[in-house]
Amino acid sequence: MQWSAVLGYGLGYGLVLSVLFTAGVFAGSALSRDFLVNDYPPAIQQRYGRPKSARGRRVAVLFGVFIWAGCGLPLMTAAMIGLDGALHGGLDFLSAAVCAALVFATLALWDLVVLDWIILAGLRPRLLVLPGTEGMAEYRDLRFHLDAALKGSPLIIVVGLLTGGIAALIT
């Protein structure tokens, strides 16, 4: 197996998905500041004091459809097709699983480092700060964001195994 091709496709498509994810977060926040309210630290949610609005719920659904169906699935498909052509023996379970896991791991790491730590905790743009919670120290709680990322990390393996299994069935 040509690991450089697997690595290149996984990281490359993962970065594209990460940039689209970031654009989706900003667009979603522009439409409804509370669409990700459940992803904020508990103290921020408490001070905000309101559940996700009806508009926020609709925007969250649209965000999910845009990211996963509109971007994630087509990008993953493109990565697998490209990787199939780049590998001498074609796509197999292991190369598909590793590539897909790398796409999702890249997104998870980007979300943690760029979105959570640099943008939200560091720069704190007004668009991502919930009204009434300005200046709260909890925005800078890097450990909260790390814990949330670690809780979601098993999905990296699940995505890899599912994609590898689908690729093995198709090829």
C-alpha positions as protocol buffer text, in pm:
chain_id: "A"
residue {
  index: 1
  type: MET
  ca { x: 0 y: 0 z: 0 }
}
residue {
  index: 2
  type: GLN
  ca { x: 115 y: 351 z: -75 }
}
residue {
  index: 3
  type: TRP
  ca { x: 76 y: 524 z: 260 }
}
residue {
  index: 4
  type: SER
  ca { x: 171 y: 862 z: 116 }
}
residue {
  index: 5
  type: ALA
  ca { x: -135 y: 855 z: -110 }
}
residue {
  index: 6
  type: VAL
  ca { x: -363 y: 749 z: 177 }
}
residue {
  index: 7
  type: LEU
  ca { x: -217 y: 1020 z: 399 }
}
residue {
  index: 8
  type: GLY
  ca { x: -241 y: 1284 z: 126 }
}
residue {
  index: 9
  type: TYR
  ca { x: -603 y: 1211 z: 43 }
}
residue {
  index: 10
  type: GLY
  ca { x: -704 y: 1183 z: 409 }
}
residue {
  index: 11
  type: LEU
  ca { x: -541 y: 1507 z: 517 }
}
residue {
  index: 12
  type: GLY
  ca { x: -626 y: 1697 z: 199 }
}
residue {
  index: 13
  type: TYR
  ca { x: -994 y: 1613 z: 199 }
}
residue {
  index: 14
  type: GLY
  ca { x: -1004 y: 1653 z: 576 }
}
residue {
  index: 15
  type: LEU
  ca { x: -875 y: 2009 z: 544 }
}
residue {
  index: 16
  type: VAL
  ca { x: -1132 y: 2092 z: 277 }
}
residue {
  index: 17
  type: LEU
  ca { x: -1410 y: 1954 z: 500 }
}
residue {
  index: 18
  type: SER
  ca { x: -1269 y: 2150 z: 794 }
}
residue {
  index: 19
  type: VAL
  ca { x: -1277 y: 2481 z: 607 }
}
residue {
  index: 20
  type: LEU
  ca { x: -1634 y: 2412 z: 493 }
}
residue {
  index: 21
  type: PHE
  ca { x: -1725 y: 2319 z: 852 }
}
residue {
  index: 22
  type: THR
  ca { x: -1581 y: 2649 z: 974 }
}
residue {
  index: 23
  type: ALA
  ca { x: -1775 y: 2842 z: 711 }
}
residue {
  index: 24
  type: GLY
  ca { x: -2088 y: 2653 z: 817 }
}
residue {
  index: 25
  type: VAL
  ca { x: -2035 y: 2745 z: 1183 }
}
residue {
  index: 26
  type: PHE
  ca { x: -2002 y: 3114 z: 1098 }
}
residue {
  index: 27
  type: ALA
  ca { x: -2297 y: 3107 z: 857 }
}
residue {
  index: 28
  type: GLY
  ca { x: -2509 y: 2921 z: 1112 }
}
residue {
  index: 29
  type: SER
  ca { x: -2416 y: 3171 z: 1383 }
}
residue {
  index: 30
  type: ALA
  ca { x: -2506 y: 3458 z: 1153 }
}
residue {
  index: 31
  type: LEU
  ca { x: -2851 y: 3305 z: 1105 }
}
residue {
  index: 32
  type: SER
  ca { x: -2905 y: 3208 z: 1470 }
}
residue {
  index: 33
  type: ARG
  ca { x: -2648 y: 3277 z: 1740 }
}
residue {
  index: 34
  type: ASP
  ca { x: -2787 y: 2999 z: 1958 }
}
residue {
  index: 35
  type: PHE
  ca { x: -2777 y: 2714 z: 1705 }
}
residue {
  index: 36
  type: LEU
  ca { x: -2481 y: 2554 z: 1889 }
}
residue {
  index: 37
  type: VAL
  ca { x: -2585 y: 2658 z: 2241 }
}
residue {
  index: 38
  type: ASN
  ca { x: -2560 y: 2299 z: 2368 }
}
residue {
  index: 39
  type: ASP
  ca { x: -2191 y: 2288 z: 2269 }
}
residue {
  index: 40
  type: TYR
  ca { x: -2090 y: 2576 z: 2499 }
}
residue {
  index: 41
  type: PRO
  ca { x: -1954 y: 2523 z: 2852 }
}
residue {
  index: 42
  type: PRO
  ca { x: -2230 y: 2470 z: 3113 }
}
residue {
  index: 43
  type: ALA
  ca { x: -2167 y: 2804 z: 3288 }
}
residue {
  index: 44
  type: ILE
  ca { x: -2214 y: 2989 z: 2958 }
}
residue {
  index: 45
  type: GLN
  ca { x: -2532 y: 2795 z: 2884 }
}
residue {
  index: 46
  type: GLN
  ca { x: -2657 y: 2875 z: 3233 }
}
residue {
  index: 47
  type: ARG
  ca { x: -2591 y: 3249 z: 3206 }
}
residue {
  index: 48
  type: TYR
  ca { x: -2744 y: 3254 z: 2858 }
}
residue {
  index: 49
  type: GLY
  ca { x: -3044 y: 3101 z: 3030 }
}
residue {
  index: 50
  type: ARG
  ca { x: -3249 y: 3000 z: 2730 }
}
residue {
  index: 51
  type: PRO
  ca { x: -3291 y: 2672 z: 2546 }
}
residue {
  index: 52
  type: LYS
  ca { x: -3212 y: 2659 z: 2177 }
}
residue {
  index: 53
  type: SER
  ca { x: -3470 y: 2868 z: 1991 }
}
residue {
  index: 54
  type: ALA
  ca { x: -3694 y: 2726 z: 1720 }
}
residue {
  index: 55
  type: ARG
  ca { x: -3484 y: 2916 z: 1467 }
}
residue {
  index: 56
  type: GLY
  ca { x: -3168 y: 2775 z: 1626 }
}
residue {
  index: 57
  type: ARG
  ca { x: -3305 y: 2421 z: 1594 }
}
residue {
  index: 58
  type: ARG
  ca { x: -3386 y: 2478 z: 1226 }
}
residue {
  index: 59
  type: VAL
  ca { x: -3040 y: 2624 z: 1161 }
}
residue {
  index: 60
  type: ALA
  ca { x: -2878 y: 2329 z: 1345 }
}
residue {
  index: 61
  type: VAL
  ca { x: -3063 y: 2086 z: 1118 }
}
residue {
  index: 62
  type: LEU
  ca { x: -2964 y: 2283 z: 807 }
}
residue {
  index: 63
  type: PHE
  ca { x: -2604 y: 2294 z: 931 }
}
residue {
  index: 64
  type: GLY
  ca { x: -2604 y: 1916 z: 978 }
}
residue {
  index: 65
  type: VAL
  ca { x: -2751 y: 1855 z: 635 }
}
residue {
  index: 66
  type: PHE
  ca { x: -2507 y: 2099 z: 472 }
}
residue {
  index: 67
  type: ILE
  ca { x: -2198 y: 1959 z: 646 }
}
residue {
  index: 68
  type: TRP
  ca { x: -2269 y: 1587 z: 642 }
}
residue {
  index: 69
  type: ALA
  ca { x: -2489 y: 1534 z: 335 }
}
residue {
  index: 70
  type: GLY
  ca { x: -2383 y: 1834 z: 125 }
}
residue {
  index: 71
  type: CYS
  ca { x: -2011 y: 1833 z: 201 }
}
residue {
  index: 72
  type: GLY
  ca { x: -1901 y: 1528 z: 400 }
}
residue {
  index: 73
  type: LEU
  ca { x: -2052 y: 1252 z: 190 }
}
residue {
  index: 74
  type: PRO
  ca { x: -1951 y: 1402 z: -148 }
}
residue {
  index: 75
  type: LEU
  ca { x: -1599 y: 1477 z: -24 }
}
residue {
  index: 76
  type: MET
  ca { x: -1558 y: 1129 z: 124 }
}
residue {
  index: 77
  type: THR
  ca { x: -1682 y: 978 z: -202 }
}
residue {
  index: 78
  type: ALA
  ca { x: -1440 y: 1192 z: -402 }
}
residue {
  index: 79
  type: ALA
  ca { x: -1154 y: 1094 z: -169 }
}
residue {
  index: 80
  type: MET
  ca { x: -1231 y: 724 z: -214 }
}
residue {
  index: 81
  type: ILE
  ca { x: -1260 y: 754 z: -593 }
}
residue {
  index: 82
  type: GLY
  ca { x: -935 y: 950 z: -612 }
}
residue {
  index: 83
  type: LEU
  ca { x: -757 y: 712 z: -378 }
}
residue {
  index: 84
  type: ASP
  ca { x: -879 y: 413 z: -578 }
}
residue {
  index: 85
  type: GLY
  ca { x: -711 y: 559 z: -886 }
}
residue {
  index: 86
  type: ALA
  ca { x: -394 y: 655 z: -696 }
}
residue {
  index: 87
  type: LEU
  ca { x: -329 y: 311 z: -547 }
}
residue {
  index: 88
  type: HIS
  ca { x: -167 y: 49 z: -770 }
}
residue {
  index: 89
  type: GLY
  ca { x: -386 y: -230 z: -637 }
}
residue {
  index: 90
  type: GLY
  ca { x: -696 y: -15 z: -611 }
}
residue {
  index: 91
  type: LEU
  ca { x: -898 y: 67 z: -303 }
}
residue {
  index: 92
  type: ASP
  ca { x: -925 y: -194 z: -29 }
}
residue {
  index: 93
  type: PHE
  ca { x: -1068 y: -204 z: 324 }
}
residue {
  index: 94
  type: LEU
  ca { x: -754 y: -85 z: 503 }
}
residue {
  index: 95
  type: SER
  ca { x: -670 y: 206 z: 273 }
}
residue {
  index: 96
  type: ALA
  ca { x: -1033 y: 326 z: 271 }
}
residue {
  index: 97
  type: ALA
  ca { x: -1065 y: 292 z: 650 }
}
residue {
  index: 98
  type: VAL
  ca { x: -741 y: 477 z: 721 }
}
residue {
  index: 99
  type: CYS
  ca { x: -818 y: 753 z: 468 }
}
residue {
  index: 100
  type: ALA
  ca { x: -1169 y: 807 z: 605 }
}
residue {
  index: 101
  type: ALA
  ca { x: -1042 y: 806 z: 964 }
}
residue {
  index: 102
  type: LEU
  ca { x: -782 y: 1067 z: 865 }
}
residue {
  index: 103
  type: VAL
  ca { x: -1049 y: 1287 z: 704 }
}
residue {
  index: 104
  type: PHE
  ca { x: -1256 y: 1278 z: 1022 }
}
residue {
  index: 105
  type: ALA
  ca { x: -951 y: 1309 z: 1254 }
}
residue {
  index: 106
  type: THR
  ca { x: -836 y: 1614 z: 1059 }
}
residue {
  index: 107
  type: LEU
  ca { x: -1180 y: 1770 z: 1104 }
}
residue {
  index: 108
  type: ALA
  ca { x: -1182 y: 1685 z: 1478 }
}
residue {
  index: 109
  type: LEU
  ca { x: -835 y: 1831 z: 1532 }
}
residue {
  index: 110
  type: TRP
  ca { x: -921 y: 2143 z: 1327 }
}
residue {
  index: 111
  type: ASP
  ca { x: -1242 y: 2188 z: 1527 }
}
residue {
  index: 112
  type: LEU
  ca { x: -1049 y: 2166 z: 1854 }
}
residue {
  index: 113
  type: VAL
  ca { x: -741 y: 2372 z: 1772 }
}
residue {
  index: 114
  type: VAL
  ca { x: -862 y: 2626 z: 1516 }
}
residue {
  index: 115
  type: LEU
  ca { x: -1231 y: 2671 z: 1597 }
}
residue {
  index: 116
  type: ASP
  ca { x: -1241 y: 2607 z: 1973 }
}
residue {
  index: 117
  type: TRP
  ca { x: -900 y: 2715 z: 2098 }
}
residue {
  index: 118
  type: ILE
  ca { x: -783 y: 2982 z: 1853 }
}
residue {
  index: 119
  type: ILE
  ca { x: -1109 y: 3137 z: 1731 }
}
residue {
  index: 120
  type: LEU
  ca { x: -1356 y: 3086 z: 2016 }
}
residue {
  index: 121
  type: ALA
  ca { x: -1124 y: 3088 z: 2320 }
}
residue {
  index: 122
  type: GLY
  ca { x: -861 y: 3322 z: 2178 }
}
residue {
  index: 123
  type: LEU
  ca { x: -1018 y: 3566 z: 1935 }
}
residue {
  index: 124
  type: ARG
  ca { x: -1377 y: 3536 z: 2058 }
}
residue {
  index: 125
  type: PRO
  ca { x: -1557 y: 3698 z: 1763 }
}
residue {
  index: 126
  type: ARG
  ca { x: -1884 y: 3862 z: 1864 }
}
residue {
  index: 127
  type: LEU
  ca { x: -2073 y: 3639 z: 1621 }
}
residue {
  index: 128
  type: LEU
  ca { x: -1983 y: 3327 z: 1823 }
}
residue {
  index: 129
  type: VAL
  ca { x: -2041 y: 3477 z: 2169 }
}
residue {
  index: 130
  type: LEU
  ca { x: -2389 y: 3420 z: 2306 }
}
residue {
  index: 131
  type: PRO
  ca { x: -2571 y: 3741 z: 2404 }
}
residue {
  index: 132
  type: GLY
  ca { x: -2533 y: 3817 z: 2775 }
}
residue {
  index: 133
  type: THR
  ca { x: -2223 y: 3599 z: 2813 }
}
residue {
  index: 134
  type: GLU
  ca { x: -1964 y: 3846 z: 2687 }
}
residue {
  index: 135
  type: GLY
  ca { x: -1640 y: 3842 z: 2885 }
}
residue {
  index: 136
  type: MET
  ca { x: -1702 y: 3512 z: 3065 }
}
residue {
  index: 137
  type: ALA
  ca { x: -1382 y: 3330 z: 3155 }
}
residue {
  index: 138
  type: GLU
  ca { x: -1537 y: 2999 z: 3054 }
}
residue {
  index: 139
  type: TYR
  ca { x: -1486 y: 3086 z: 2688 }
}
residue {
  index: 140
  type: ARG
  ca { x: -1115 y: 3038 z: 2755 }
}
residue {
  index: 141
  type: ASP
  ca { x: -1162 y: 2696 z: 2920 }
}
residue {
  index: 142
  type: LEU
  ca { x: -937 y: 2493 z: 2689 }
}
residue {
  index: 143
  type: ARG
  ca { x: -988 y: 2180 z: 2897 }
}
residue {
  index: 144
  type: PHE
  ca { x: -1365 y: 2186 z: 2833 }
}
residue {
  index: 145
  type: HIS
  ca { x: -1304 y: 2186 z: 2458 }
}
residue {
  index: 146
  type: LEU
  ca { x: -1041 y: 1912 z: 2484 }
}
residue {
  index: 147
  type: ASP
  ca { x: -1276 y: 1692 z: 2688 }
}
residue {
  index: 148
  type: ALA
  ca { x: -1554 y: 1745 z: 2432 }
}
residue {
  index: 149
  type: ALA
  ca { x: -1317 y: 1652 z: 2148 }
}
residue {
  index: 150
  type: LEU
  ca { x: -1204 y: 1338 z: 2330 }
}
residue {
  index: 151
  type: LYS
  ca { x: -1565 y: 1231 z: 2386 }
}
residue {
  index: 152
  type: GLY
  ca { x: -1627 y: 1254 z: 2012 }
}
residue {
  index: 153
  type: SER
  ca { x: -1303 y: 1083 z: 1909 }
}
residue {
  index: 154
  type: PRO
  ca { x: -1446 y: 727 z: 1892 }
}
residue {
  index: 155
  type: LEU
  ca { x: -1642 y: 849 z: 1589 }
}
residue {
  index: 156
  type: ILE
  ca { x: -1310 y: 865 z: 1402 }
}
residue {
  index: 157
  type: ILE
  ca { x: -1279 y: 487 z: 1427 }
}
residue {
  index: 158
  type: VAL
  ca { x: -1647 y: 431 z: 1347 }
}
residue {
  index: 159
  type: VAL
  ca { x: -1628 y: 646 z: 1032 }
}
residue {
  index: 160
  type: GLY
  ca { x: -1311 y: 467 z: 924 }
}
residue {
  index: 161
  type: LEU
  ca { x: -1453 y: 119 z: 977 }
}
residue {
  index: 162
  type: LEU
  ca { x: -1784 y: 199 z: 806 }
}
residue {
  index: 163
  type: THR
  ca { x: -1613 y: 357 z: 507 }
}
residue {
  index: 164
  type: GLY
  ca { x: -1364 y: 71 z: 481 }
}
residue {
  index: 165
  type: GLY
  ca { x: -1648 y: -179 z: 496 }
}
residue {
  index: 166
  type: ILE
  ca { x: -1846 y: 0 z: 226 }
}
residue {
  index: 167
  type: ALA
  ca { x: -1535 y: 22 z: 6 }
}
residue {
  index: 168
  type: ALA
  ca { x: -1466 y: -350 z: 55 }
}
residue {
  index: 169
  type: LEU
  ca { x: -1823 y: -436 z: -43 }
}
residue {
  index: 170
  type: ILE
  ca { x: -1818 y: -216 z: -353 }
}
residue {
  index: 171
  type: THR
  ca { x: -1473 y: -308 z: -488 }
}
